Amino acid sequence: MNDIAENLNRILSTLPEGVTLTAVSKFHPVEALQQAYDAGQRIFGESRAQELAKKATQLPADIEWHFIGHLQTNKVRSIIPHVAMIQSIDSPRLLQAVSDEAARINRCVDVLLQLHVAKEETKFGFTPDEISDFAPQIAGNYPGVRVAGVMGMASNTDDFDRVRDDFDAIRRIFHSLANGAMKSNPAFRHISMGMSHDYKIALSCGSTMVRIGTDIFGEREY
Ligand SMILES: *Cc1c(COP(=O)(O)O)cnc(C)c1O
């Protein structure tokens, strides 16, 4: 077995039943993704529009491509034919652009609402106040998307208590939306949180989807 297959199998064996693995393949060559594919992986996460669109034409058609990076509205059109899910909806304007473009080509794309709970200014996403204002306006207004849950990142720190606080905050927001503005939406079920260095904490905080790159493919070469 090659390293990538071995890494994948090791990680999969630690995931509780019902948790989905997004293999974050950004910056890695298609050969590496093919190895993961041959080992059975079907969900891949990319963070740049052009890279996703290119890889999608080079690799098997049954791959589910998830977009996980900051998406500019002028790049939406290039990825909509390829993506199964956009995990990083970080503004009403982006949700509108994705819905419009998907509807235009008769698609309905799964999306996650990205939440910003970490202390860093550099992260994108809705703050808790922004999402509680915006969520009630979603139902019925975005026919090209299916809102399938939330995505978030913890603060980038070795302070595990703070990481846990961030993941707890994401889970709490998910549940308040699931019992509130998203109550009539059965597709709203995912809490995407946890990366290579913190996914075990994320799982203990209720993650249903982890996004793991480095632990599968090794370090990225930028
Ligand atoms: C790159 C990235 C990941 C994966 O990070 P690793 O540390 O390589 O596991 C997860 N989520 C997002 C949003 C990313 O941009």
The ligand as a MOL file (V3000), in Angstrom:
LIG
                    3D

  0  0  0     0  0            999 V3000
M  V30 BEGIN CTAB
M  V30 COUNTS 15 15 0 0 0
M  V30 BEGIN ATOM
M  V30 1 C -6.2880 23.7520 3.7150 0
M  V30 2 C -7.5760 23.6300 4.4640 0
M  V30 3 C -7.8650 22.4870 5.2460 0
M  V30 4 C -6.8980 21.3310 5.4470 0
M  V30 5 O -5.8000 21.7010 6.2290 0
M  V30 6 P -4.7300 20.6060 6.7240 0
M  V30 7 O -4.0730 21.2830 7.8700 0
M  V30 8 O -3.8040 20.3730 5.5910 0
M  V30 9 O -5.4680 19.3910 7.1240 0
M  V30 10 C -9.1040 22.4220 5.8650 0
M  V30 11 N -10.0240 23.4050 5.7340 0
M  V30 12 C -9.7860 24.5090 5.0000 0
M  V30 13 C -10.8310 25.5470 4.9100 0
M  V30 14 C -8.5510 24.6590 4.3480 0
M  V30 15 O -8.3350 25.7710 3.6330 0
M  V30 END ATOM
M  V30 BEGIN BOND
M  V30 1 1 1 2
M  V30 2 1 2 3
M  V30 3 2 2 14
M  V30 4 1 3 4
M  V30 5 2 3 10
M  V30 6 1 4 5
M  V30 7 1 5 6
M  V30 8 2 6 7
M  V30 9 1 6 8
M  V30 10 1 6 9
M  V30 11 1 10 11
M  V30 12 2 11 12
M  V30 13 1 12 13
M  V30 14 1 12 14
M  V30 15 1 14 15
M  V30 END BOND
M  V30 END CTAB
M  END
